[in-house]
Amino acid sequence: MSAPPQVKAQPVQKSSKPPRLREARFDDYAQAAALARKFDLDTEEYPAWTNLWTDNPAYQEIHGKVPMGWVLETAEGAIAGYLGNIPLIYELEGRSLLAATTRSWVVDSAYRSYSLLLVGTFFQQPNVDLFLPTSVNSQSAMPLSVFQCARVPVGDWDRTLFWISKPQGFAESYFKKKGWVGPRALSYPLAFGISLRDYLRGSRFRGCGRDVAVGSSSDFDDRFDAFWLALRQVKSGILLGVRNRDALKWHFKFALLRGEAWIYTVEDHGNLVAYGVFLRQDRGLVGLKRVCLADFQCVDHRNAQGILLAILREAYDRCRRESIHMLELVGVTPFLEKATASASPHQRQLPAWMYYYKTNDRVLSAKLQNASLWEPSIFDGDSSL
């Protein structure tokens, strides 16, 4: 691949001719990224964007069975729409499943009537076993119903749990989001109220998981391959995205390079029994500094809740040290709800249900209606890529 192209927004004029649907290419990056930024969508830099496919173990394994996405191209050669297509490997009951997730669905205003053409093409892929749109917003939720996508049957994916580690900074960002004048001055009384509430309700990790020794890691080493072999046996009856060392290194590569991913581990007699990965997901426009739990896995089922609390405590303490405003868990599953109840988290509603799935295999579709087969997290799909 050549040097990173320059991202410059270009006006897309409505043509009398319909746009041409074609598979995306790496040299579409500049126009696709500019189109996304035009509508205030988050966009990766070129190396991180190409990494979604070039170093993706699933993409390498399937040898071109799925495209990297599709674009709508006008008669003048302009990109009027884009939808990324990222392959992932999942396992269930010893069977390997090829999954695909959407990425950066965007269509210029003049061509919005062709939006469903992109999504329909995504769901018509013949080689894909499972479709996982997991970063759905209020605008994309309705079109998914047209293609009979189902909500994941475990958890509340329109709700989060969170802890406020820096009340003043959190309060200031809240008033900025509301557009109020003088957010800093207004933040102090609200911050006091937050601190008082948390003190009275015990909304901290005081005493949680103190008997669990939590370590940290700067990368995914050989221990994670051995851990994956154990995990896939313990959870063979659960739909799991592959989490061997190569998959984890690819998934969190650029977050680690930017210092935006934290890895915490728990060992027993030198063997890895659990890990948690956290990601910085700040909201720069309002000055909110936020860390989210991206993935937690544990092979010690009996002690999983205590281990999770110990890992969350480490992340929360680091948030306080580094003046990060909040620690958040997206998608409230019964396990998260029960495990964190003693720490009295705050809650907030999301504008839309985030996590959907679809399969064209009737047998697999019927099987996935069973909630016991799911342990969803934002590791799934593209939510933490």
Secondary structure, DSSP 8 states (H G I E B T S, - for coil): --S------------SS--EEEE--GGGHHHHHHHHHHTT-----HHHHHHHHHT-HHHHHHTSSS-SEEEEE-TTS-EEEEEEEEEEEEEETTEEEEEEEEEEEEE-GGGGGGHHHHHHHHHT-TT-SEE---S--HHHHHHHHHTT-EE-SSSEEEEEEEEES-HHHHHHHHHHHHT-S-HHHHHHHHHHHHHHHHHHHT-S-TTTTTTS--EEESS--THHHHHHHHHHHHTTTS-EE--SHHHHHHHTHHHHHTT-EEEEEEEETTEEEEEEEEEE--BTTTTB-EEEEEEEEES-GGGHHHHHHHHHHHHHHHHHHTT--EEEEEEE-HHHHHHHGGG--EEEE-SS---EEB-S-HHHHHHTT-GGG----TTSTTTT-
